[in-house]
């Protein structure tokens, strides 16, 4: 089962938070390194997520930054990052750039996404996912396609996990409903699955109709990941995937820009019940 507390995501969060706390305290990397008795290069490894600091390093820094109340939480994160296992380690050939996303997604408290052309991976049926891989990844043999689909299906376990499933907000462009993927039967099955998913209490699915015209999301698909309140002042992560790589935007202003776009798309999208009607109508037209 896909679980939370991915070590990959926790190590990333520790490095990001150390940088935020240092900046907020008005300290330079060189003086922080001197405080810890390390070289500047060794300290930069902490903020660049190359190495994880020790509990004693954490205690020194948080007390120096005036945040001693955060020491127990950081200690727990270090233990979890050191002992846990990422759920996807037994899946073959996961791209290096995608591993971080898998960790962040499994740790997210809220997942907000806008998708333009096809149904997002978290909502895809096996047949629909296979058709997409066969159409778009012609260099993959059948075994690789099946492995990729299995990974995608495993990701979906977070939607119904018993332990605090994430709140998922999805705006899906109407064009994704109309696109024939894998033939009429496969697409009808996918649309029926969307109707079932739309009833989940933690899923808010909205369709952005053609009538919305031009809109701020016209430039492309993206996902915003937000984390539990216990992670403090983390601004979240905006993620954009290309054919060659995943792009992670984590600066506060960058994430805020994507968040403003998503909020506007929510305003333009149809409400929940109208969305279900649109999906059912799209299925009848196949």
For each residue, the residues with C-beta under 8 A, 3 or more apart:
1: 87 157 161
2: 87 106 154 155 157 158 161
3: 6 87 106 161 163
4: 106 107 163 164
5: 9 10 80 84 107
6: 3 9 10 84 86 87 102 103 104 106 107
7: 10 11 80 81 82 84 85 86 103
8: 11 12 86 99 100 102 103
9: 5 6 12 13 100 103 104 106 107
10: 5 6 7 13 14 77 80 81 84 103 107
11: 7 8 14 15 49 52 81
12: 8 9 15 16 49 100 103 104
13: 9 10 16 17 77 107 227 231 234
14: 10 11 17 18 46 49 52 53 74 77 78 81
15: 11 12 18 19 46 47 48 49
16: 12 13 19 20 49 234 250
17: 13 14 20 21 231 232 234
18: 14 15 21 22 46 47 53 61
19: 15 16 22 23 47
20: 16 17 23 24 233 234
21: 17 18 24 25 61 62 65 67
22: 18 19 25 27 29 32 47 61 65
23: 19 20 26 27
24: 20 21 65
25: 21 22 64 65 66
26: 23
27: 22 23 31 32 64 65
28: 31 32
29: 22 32 33 40 43 44 47
30: 33 34 40
31: 27 28 34 35
32: 22 27 28 29 35 36 43 61
33: 29 30 36 38 39 40 42 43
34: 30 31 37
35: 31 32 60 61 64
36: 32 33 43 57 60 61
37: 34
38: 33 42 43
39: 33 42 43
40: 29 30 33 43 44
41: 44 45
42: 33 38 39 45 46 51
43: 29 32 33 36 38 39 40 46 47
44: 29 40 41 47 48 50
45: 41 42 48 50 51
46: 14 15 18 42 43 50 51 52 53 57
47: 15 18 19 22 29 43 44
48: 15 44 45
49: 11 12 14 15 16
50: 44 45 46
51: 42 45 46
52: 11 14 46 78 81 82
53: 14 18 46 57 58 61 78
54: 57 58 78
55: 58 59 74 75 78
56: 59 60
57: 36 46 53 54 60 61
58: 53 54 55 61 62 71 74 75 78
59: 55 56 62 63 71
60: 35 36 56 57 63 64
61: 18 21 22 32 35 36 53 57 58 64 65
62: 21 58 59 65 67 68 70 71 74
63: 59 60 66 67 68 71
64: 25 27 35 60 61
65: 21 22 24 25 27 61 62
66: 25 63
67: 21 62 63 70
68: 62 63 71
69: 72
70: 62 67 73 74 232
71: 58 59 62 63 68 74 75
72: 69 75 76
73: 70 76 77 230
74: 14 55 58 62 70 71 77 78
75: 55 58 71 72 78 79
76: 72 73 79 80
77: 10 13 14 73 74 80 81
78: 14 52 53 54 55 58 74 75 81 82
79: 75 76 82 83
80: 5 7 10 76 77 83 84
81: 7 10 11 14 52 77 78 84
82: 7 52 78 79
83: 79 80
84: 5 6 7 10 80 81
85: 7 89
86: 6 7 8 89 99 102 103
87: 1 2 3 6 102 106 154
88: 91 94 99 102 151 154
89: 85 86
90:
91: 88 94 147 150 151 154
92: 147
93: 144 147
94: 88 91 98 99 102 151
95: 98 99
96: 99
97: 100 101 245 246
98: 94 95 101 102 246
99: 8 86 88 94 95 96 102 103
100: 8 9 12 97 103 104 246 248
101: 97 98 104 105 239 241 246 248
102: 6 8 86 87 88 94 98 99 105 106 155
103: 6 7 8 9 10 12 86 99 100 106 107
104: 6 9 12 100 101 107 108 225 237 239
105: 101 102 108 111 155 158 225
106: 2 3 4 6 9 87 102 103 158
107: 4 5 6 9 10 13 103 104 227
108: 104 105 111 166 225 226 227
109: 164 166 167 226 227 228 229
110: 166 167 168 169 224 225 226
111: 105 108 122 166 167 168 169 223 224 225 226
112: 168 169 170 223 224 225 226 259 262
113: 120 122 168 169 170 171 221 222 223 224
114: 170 171 172 173 208 217 221 222 223 261 262 265
115: 118 119 120 170 171 172 173 176 221
116: 173 175 176 217 220 221
117: 173 175 176 179 221
118: 115 132 176 179 181
119: 115 123 124 128 172 176 190 194
120: 113 115 123 124 170 172
121: 124 129 152 155 156
122: 111 113 155 156 158 159 168 170
123: 119 120 156 170 193 194 197 205
124: 119 120 121 128 129 132 152 156 190
125: 128 129 186 189 190 193
126: 129 130 149 153
127: 130 131 182 186 189 190
128: 119 124 125 131 132 181 182 186 187 189 190
129: 121 124 125 126 132 133 148 149 152 153
130: 126 127 133 134 145 146 149 182
131: 127 128 134 135 181 182 183 186
132: 118 124 128 129 135 136 181 182
133: 129 130 136 137 140 145 148 149
134: 130 131 137 138 145
135: 131 132 181
136: 132 133
137: 133 134 140 144 145 148
138: 134
139:
140: 133 137 144 145 148
141: 144 145
142: 145 146
143: 146 147
144: 93 137 140 141 147 148
145: 130 133 134 137 140 141 142 148 149
146: 130 142 143 149 150
147: 91 92 93 143 144 150 151
148: 129 133 137 140 144 145 151 152
149: 126 129 130 133 145 146 152 153
150: 91 146 147 153 154
151: 88 91 94 147 148 154 155
152: 121 124 129 148 149 155 156
153: 126 129 149 150 156
154: 2 87 88 91 150 151 157
155: 2 102 105 121 122 151 152 158
156: 121 122 123 124 152 153 159
157: 1 2 154 160 161
158: 2 105 106 122 155 161 165 166
159: 122 156 165 166 168 197 200 202 203
160: 157 165 200
161: 1 2 3 157 158 164 165
162: 165
163: 3 4
164: 4 109 161
165: 158 159 160 161 162 202
166: 108 109 110 111 158 159 202
167: 109 110 111 202 204
168: 110 111 112 113 122 159 200 202 203 204
169: 110 111 112 113 204 206 262 266
170: 112 113 114 115 120 122 123 203 204 205 206
171: 113 114 115 206 207 208 217 262 265 266 269
172: 114 115 119 120 176 177 194 205 206 207 208
173: 114 115 116 117 176 207 208
174: 177 178 207 208 209 210 278 282
175: 116 117 178 179 210
176: 115 116 117 118 119 172 173 179
177: 172 174 191 207 278 279 282
178: 174 175 282 285
179: 117 118 175 176 187
180: 183 184 187 286
181: 118 128 131 132 135 186 187 190
182: 127 128 130 131 132 185 186 187
183: 131 180 186 187
184: 180 187 188 286
185: 182 188 189
186: 125 127 128 131 181 182 183 189 190
187: 128 179 180 181 182 183 184 190 191 283 286
188: 184 185 191 192 283 286
189: 125 127 128 185 186 192 193
190: 119 124 125 127 128 181 186 187 193 194
191: 177 187 188 194 195 279 280 282 283
192: 188 189 195 196 283
193: 123 125 189 190 196 197
194: 119 123 172 190 191 197 198 205 279
195: 191 192 198 199 276 279 280
196: 192 193 199
197: 123 159 193 194 200 203 205
198: 194 195 203 205 272 275 276 279
199: 195 196
200: 159 160 168 197 203
201:
202: 159 165 166 167 168
203: 159 168 170 197 198 200
204: 167 168 169 170 272
205: 123 170 172 194 197 198 272 275
206: 169 170 171 172 266 269 270 271 272 275
207: 171 172 173 174 177 269 270 274 275 278 279
208: 114 171 172 173 174 212 215 217 265 268 269 270
209: 174 212 269 270 278
210: 174 175 213
211:
212: 208 209 215 268 269
213: 210
214: 218
215: 208 212 218 264 265 268
216: 260 261 264 265
217: 114 116 171 208 220 222 261 262 264 265
218: 214 215
219:
220: 116 217 240
221: 113 114 115 116 117 240 241
222: 113 114 217 238 239 240 258 261 262
223: 111 112 113 114 238 239 240
224: 110 111 112 113 236 237 238 239 255 258 259 262
225: 104 105 108 110 111 112 236 237 239
226: 108 109 110 111 112 236
227: 13 107 108 109 231 234 236
228: 109 231
229: 109 232
230: 73
231: 13 17 227 228 234
232: 17 70 229
233: 20
234: 13 16 17 20 227 231
235: 250 251 252 255 256
236: 224 225 226 227 250 255 259
237: 104 224 225 248 249 250 255
238: 222 223 224 248 249 250 254 255 257 258 259
239: 101 104 222 223 224 225 246 247 248 249
240: 220 221 222 223 246 247 249
241: 101 221 245 246 247
242: 245 246 247
243:
244:
245: 97 241 242
246: 97 98 100 101 239 240 241 242
247: 239 240 241 242
248: 100 101 237 238 239
249: 237 238 239 240 254 255 258
250: 16 235 236 237 238 254 255
251: 235 254 255
252: 235 255 256
253: 256 257
254: 238 249 250 251 257 258
255: 224 235 236 237 238 249 250 251 252 258 259
256: 235 252 253 259 260
257: 238 253 254 260 261
258: 222 224 238 249 254 255 261 262
259: 112 224 236 238 255 256 262 263
260: 216 256 257 263 264
261: 114 216 217 222 257 258 264 265
262: 112 114 169 171 217 222 224 258 259 265 266
263: 259 260 266 267
264: 215 216 217 260 261 267 268
265: 114 171 208 215 216 217 261 262 268 269
266: 169 171 206 262 263 269
267: 263 264
268: 208 212 215 264 265
269: 171 206 207 208 209 212 265 266 275
270: 206 207 208 209 274 275 278
271: 206 274 275
272: 198 204 205 206 275 276
273: 276 277
274: 207 270 271 277 278
275: 198 205 206 207 269 270 271 272 278 279
276: 195 198 272 273 279 280
277: 273 274 280 281
278: 174 177 207 209 270 274 275 281 282
279: 177 191 194 195 198 207 275 276 282 283
280: 191 195 276 277 283 284
281: 277 278 284 285
282: 174 177 178 191 278 279 285 286
283: 187 188 191 192 279 280 286
284: 280 281
285: 178 281 282
286: 180 184 187 188 282 283
